[in-house]
Amino acid sequence: MKALIFGGAGQRSWESADDPGINEPTDVVVKVDTTTICGTDLHILKGDVPAVTDGRILGHEGVGTVAEVGSAVSTVRPGDRVLISCITS
């Protein structure tokens, strides 16, 4: 997949990244149709969030289709359309 990668204060690039997968029974993989960066990402890009290191993928709000679910997921199933909130469990 293509991802917007943080490369340090004021630096970003579009790069190839590994496709996500199910690692935990509670995981859900979503094929993202639309996403964007938000105010938090803008602070990261300015270098205001020292906990974020080079290589972080930015953009955490989006709309997409569930592609795969872990064994403990019961509220969504593959094919469902979902909104990815900036606040997740």
Number of C-alpha atoms within 10 A of each C-alpha: 9 12 15 18 20 22 17 17 16 12 12 17 13 12 12 11 12 8 9 11 14 13 9 11 11 12 15 22 17 23 18 17 10 10 15 12 13 14 8 14 18 14 13 21 20 12 18 13 14 9 8 15 13 13 14 15 19 20 16 16 16 18 17 18 17 18 16 18 21 16 12 11 13 9 7 13 15 13 13 12 17 15 14 15 10 11 7 6 2
